[in-house]
Amino acid sequence: MISPTLNPSSVTGTASTAANSPQAKAVLSSDFETFIQMLTTQAKYQDPLEPLDSSEYAAQLAQFSMVEQQVLSNDLLTALANQVGSGNMGQMAGWIGMEGRTTAAVAFDAAPITVLPDPPVGAQEMSLVVYDTQGREVDRGALPVSDNPILWAGVQQNGQPVAPGLYRFEIEATGAAGVELPTTQAETYARIIEVQNIGSEARVIFEGGAEAPASAITALREAAS
């Protein structure tokens, strides 16, 4: 009796399907036992005139074993990542209600916003430029070359107040001979109302709906009363 031989490519395909399936962890053990039974059956019914080389058996078994170990390793890494994420969430719970220092857009609702400019090296003149969430410039004004905090009252150069919404701030500067310097992001403080753990990244949500990676928060302070 001649039985079809089992080639390495068919075993690799079976192993890959098992590894990529959402139920891989649950069925991996039974698949491994099935694989052994298939090898045994193959050895029993192979063509005696063209026997399968024993090295092919070893190669097939090694391939499946590697996939098994990879799936187990992935499960372990996922579990560790979830534990780390849970720990971060526990630590960040204390951020809620505090103000985080950020370059993200922040909410303006009539109350002045404290802006923390970051003058580029070599700046001799600089301006504060304000943008809305659509990237439109809504205000611009000259500043002294300093990193001292300033208050933005939300009033444009023509005296008209800007509408309530989210705004971000940039510093444009020129150096010697009027050479334009790289634009820098100006930071502000915004109240944190939520923290999230999305995959491997923790994020904070600010009052008004703006958000930023937790790693981008450079300072925390008690919320202003």
C-alpha positions in Angstrom: 0.0 0.0 0.0 1.3 3.4 -1.0 0.3 6.4 1.1 0.9 10.0 0.0 4.0 11.4 1.7 3.8 14.4 4.0 6.1 17.1 2.7 7.6 19.9 4.9 5.7 22.7 3.1 2.3 21.2 4.1 3.5 20.9 7.7 4.7 24.6 7.6 1.3 25.7 6.3 -0.5 23.8 9.1 1.7 25.3 11.7 1.3 28.8 10.4 -2.4 28.5 10.3 -2.4 27.3 13.9 -0.2 30.1 15.0 -2.2 32.8 13.3 -5.6 31.6 14.5 -7.3 33.5 17.3 -7.8 30.1 19.0 -4.1 29.1 18.5 -3.4 28.8 22.3 -6.4 26.5 22.9 -5.7 24.1 20.0 -1.9 24.1 19.9 -1.4 21.1 22.2 -3.9 18.9 20.3 -2.4 20.0 17.0 1.1 19.0 18.2 -0.3 15.5 19.2 -2.0 15.3 15.8 1.3 16.2 14.1 3.1 13.3 15.9 0.3 10.9 14.8 0.7 12.0 11.2 4.4 11.4 11.3 3.9 8.0 12.8 1.3 7.1 10.1 3.6 8.4 7.4 6.4 6.2 8.6 4.1 3.2 8.8 2.7 3.6 5.3 5.6 5.1 3.4 6.6 3.6 0.1 9.4 1.0 1.0 10.9 1.7 -2.5 11.2 5.4 -1.8 11.4 5.8 2.0 11.3 9.3 3.4 14.6 10.5 4.7 14.7 10.6 8.5 16.2 14.1 8.3 12.9 15.3 6.8 11.1 14.0 9.8 13.4 16.0 12.1 13.0 19.1 10.0 9.2 18.9 10.1 9.2 18.3 13.9 11.7 21.2 14.4 9.5 23.6 12.4 6.4 22.8 14.4 8.3 23.0 17.7 9.6 26.5 16.7 6.0 27.7 16.0 4.8 26.3 19.3 7.5 28.1 21.2 6.8 31.4 19.3 3.1 31.2 20.2 3.9 30.6 23.9 6.5 33.5 23.9 3.9 35.8 22.3 1.4 34.9 25.0 3.9 35.6 27.7 4.9 39.0 26.2 1.2 39.9 25.9 0.6 39.1 29.5 3.6 41.1 30.6 2.5 44.1 28.5 -1.0 43.9 30.1 0.5 43.9 33.6 2.8 46.9 32.8 -0.2 48.7 31.3 -2.3 48.1 34.3 0.5 49.4 36.6 0.8 52.6 34.5 -2.9 53.2 34.7 -2.8 52.8 38.4 0.0 55.3 38.7 -1.6 57.8 36.3 -5.0 57.7 38.1 -3.5 60.4 40.3 -3.1 62.7 37.2 -6.9 63.2 36.9 -7.9 66.6 38.0 -4.3 68.0 37.8 -3.0 70.3 35.1 -0.4 68.8 32.6 2.1 70.8 30.7 1.7 70.1 27.0 2.1 71.4 23.5 -1.3 70.0 22.5 -4.2 72.3 21.6 -5.9 73.5 24.8 -9.4 74.7 25.5 -10.1 78.4 25.6 -13.4 79.7 27.1 -12.9 83.4 27.9 -10.4 82.8 30.7 -6.8 83.8 29.8 -4.3 81.0 29.0 -0.8 80.9 30.4 1.7 80.3 27.6 5.2 79.1 28.2 7.4 80.3 25.2 10.6 78.5 24.2 12.8 80.9 22.3 15.1 79.2 19.8 18.8 79.7 20.3 20.0 82.9 18.7 16.6 84.6 18.6 16.7 88.4 18.5 13.0 88.9 17.8 10.1 86.6 18.2 6.3 86.4 18.0 3.6 84.2 19.4 1.4 82.7 16.8 -2.0 81.1 17.7 -3.7 78.4 15.6 -7.1 76.7 15.8 -7.6 73.0 15.3 -7.9 73.5 11.5 -4.5 75.0 11.4 -5.7 78.5 10.7 -3.8 81.4 12.2 -6.1 83.3 14.5 -3.7 85.6 16.3 -0.2 86.9 16.2 1.8 89.2 18.4 5.4 90.3 19.2 7.0 89.0 22.4 10.2 89.9 24.2 12.9 87.3 23.7 12.4 85.4 27.0 11.0 82.2 28.3 8.9 84.0 31.0 5.3 82.9 31.0 2.8 85.2 29.3 -1.0 85.4 29.4 -3.0 85.0 26.1 -6.4 86.7 26.7 -7.9 85.4 23.5 -8.2 88.8 21.9 -7.0 89.3 18.3 -4.9 92.3 17.1 -8.1 94.0 15.8 -9.6 93.8 19.3 -12.1 91.0 18.4 -12.2 88.0 20.9 -11.7 84.6 19.4 -14.4 82.0 19.7 -14.3 79.4 22.5 -12.5 76.3 21.2 -9.1 74.5 21.1 -6.0 76.5 20.3 -2.3 75.7 20.1 0.7 78.0 20.2 4.0 78.4 18.3 7.0 80.7 18.5 8.4 82.2 15.3 11.7 84.0 15.6 14.5 85.6 13.7 18.1 85.9 14.4 21.0 88.0 13.2 20.4 89.8 9.9 16.7 88.8 10.0 17.5 85.1 9.4 14.4 83.0 10.2 14.9 80.4 12.9 13.2 77.1 13.3 9.7 77.4 14.8 9.2 76.0 18.3 6.1 74.8 20.1 5.0 76.8 23.1 3.6 74.8 26.0 0.6 75.5 28.1 -1.1 73.9 31.1 -4.4 72.1 30.7 -6.6 70.2 33.1 -6.5 66.4 32.7 -9.9 64.7 32.9 -9.1 61.1 31.8 -6.2 58.7 31.2 -6.3 55.9 28.7 -4.2 52.8 28.0 -4.4 52.2 24.2 -2.2 49.2 23.3 1.3 50.0 24.6 0.7 53.7 24.7 -0.8 55.7 27.6 -2.7 58.8 26.7 -4.3 61.7 28.6 -7.5 63.5 27.7 -7.7 67.2 28.6 -10.6 69.4 29.4 -12.2 70.4 26.1 -11.4 67.1 24.4 -7.7 67.6 23.3 -5.4 64.6 24.0 -1.7 63.8 24.0 0.6 60.8 24.7 1.4 60.6 28.4 5.1 60.6 27.5 4.6 64.1 26.1 3.5 65.6 29.4 6.6 67.4 30.7 5.2 68.6 34.1 2.2 68.4 36.4 0.8 70.9 38.8 -2.3 71.3 41.0 -5.3 72.6 39.1 -5.9 76.3 39.6 -8.9 77.0 41.8 
